[in-house]
Amino acid sequence: QVQLVESGGGLVQPGGSLRLSCAASGINVRIYAMGWYRQAPGKQRELVATITIGSRTNYVESAKGRFTIARDNAKNIVNLQMNSLKPEDAALYYCSGRGWGRSTPEYWGQGTQVTVSS
């Protein structure tokens, strides 16, 4: 059974940092394209960052230069380091896993809440 479990969310002031972690079981993150999505109330789910099997990374424009996605193969974890957080970054953040040849994620976590407020 595949599980993706997110952690690391919380309340942070604008300009602060958080590191989200996605612990995977049942799949090897090294051979999956892993991603982080977010969804704010009343908005559609948005792709924030991805890391391919070849470790190429991609970010939504608003996250470039502030967020970093990285995979820890030894721990089977994918992290999202978020710096210089803004109120508009507040959302429920989801981890995803997409297998080779698939166009959309096949596995999702339950989400971790990020709140950015003073």
Order of alpha helices (4+ residues) and beta strands (2+ residues): beta-beta-beta-beta-beta-beta-beta-beta-beta-beta-beta
